Amino acid sequence: MKKASSRTRVVTGGAIVAALALSGFGAYSASATGEDTAAAPAAAEADAKNRNTTRSTHLTVEAATKAARATLDAAEQENQRVSVAVVDRNGNTIVTLRGDGAGPQSYESAVKKAYTAVSWNAPTSELAERLVNAPTLKDIPGTLFLAGGAPVTAEGAPVAGIGVAGAPSGDLDEKFARAGVASLGK
């Protein structure tokens, strides 16, 4: 039988030590979950009183879908082929709908308009006007300063953004986005 080199023994020994350490960690993790659950309500109450955290309001997937559908319906009533995006407060896409015949650029533009509207809690048509005094705003990644985005607010704070792209003018895009926002109040 061939004798293992010292390097092989060190590597093998290290692997065994690591495996034992991980198995011990797994046993500890398993026993930690078996702790008394009576402490859980007290921890939740302490978290609710913690001034180092905040809570925010977000649209549900159902509400975002309703708003996107209302937006697309408003565009279809005027024979416009658009894409619609609804993003949450953090700019993450909740839902997108690409209408029949909408241009390929409209999808990404709708997402960027929604993100821009929620980021500044303002319609993107108003934000486009700000570029006159602050032209470098357009350099912020992920934004699009063209009309067609509208914020969704709850108690004055932004909770989502709706972006529309593909109509012949930004004014129409924004009109449809506002229809989506209005549908949430119904």
NORQUI-V892346 format. One record per residue. PHI is phi in whole degrees, -180 to 180 (* if undefined). PSI is psi as a letter, one per 20 degrees, with the letter a starting at -180 (none if undefined). Layout:
BEGIN
PHI,PSI + PHI,PSI
END
This chain:
BEGIN
*,p + -81,p + -83,p + -72,q + -68,r + -64,h + -65,g + -63,g + -65,h + -66,g + -63,g + -64,g + -62,g + -63,g + -65,h + -66,g + -61,g + -63,g + -64,g + -65,g + -64,g + -66,h + -67,h + -64,h + -64,g + -62,g + -65,g + -65,g + -62,g + -66,g + -73,h + -68,h + -76,i + -87,j + -64,r + -60,p + -84,j + -67,h + -75,i + -61,g + -62,h + -66,h + -66,g + -64,h + -66,g + -64,g + -64,h + -65,h + -93,i + -71,p + -85,j + -93,j + -126,r + -131,r + -119,q + -134,q + -99,p + -132,q + -73,q + -77,r + -60,h + -62,g + -67,g + -64,h + -67,g + -60,g + -65,g + -64,g + -66,g + -63,h + -64,g + -64,h + -62,g + -61,g + -68,g + -65,h + -62,h + -107,j + 55,k + -106,p + -104,o + -133,r + -113,q + -127,p + -132,q + -123,p + -117,q + -84,a + -57,h + -91,j + 85,j + -81,p + -68,p + -94,g + -152,q + -134,q + -131,p + -106,o + -66,q + -56,p + 81,j + -67,q + -65,q + -64,h + -77,i + -68,h + -61,g + -66,h + -64,h + -63,g + -62,g + -66,h + -67,g + -63,g + -62,g + -65,g + -63,g + -74,h + -64,h + -108,j + 49,l + -153,q + -61,q + -69,h + -65,h + -67,h + -68,h + -61,h + -67,h + -68,h + -62,h + -60,g + -92,h + -139,m + -63,i + -78,i + -55,h + -64,i + -85,i + -72,p + -57,p + 83,i + -101,q + -146,o + -93,m + -129,q + -58,q + 138,i + -118,q + -136,p + -80,q + -112,p + -120,q + -137,p + 55,k + 82,i + -103,q + -70,p + -122,i + -166,r + -138,q + -118,p + -121,q + -131,p + -147,q + 126,h + -72,r + -66,i + -142,q + -64,h + -61,g + -67,g + -54,g + -69,h + -58,g + -70,h + -62,g + -65,h + -64,h + -67,g + -63,g + -62,h + -64,h + -74,i + -87,i + -95,none
END
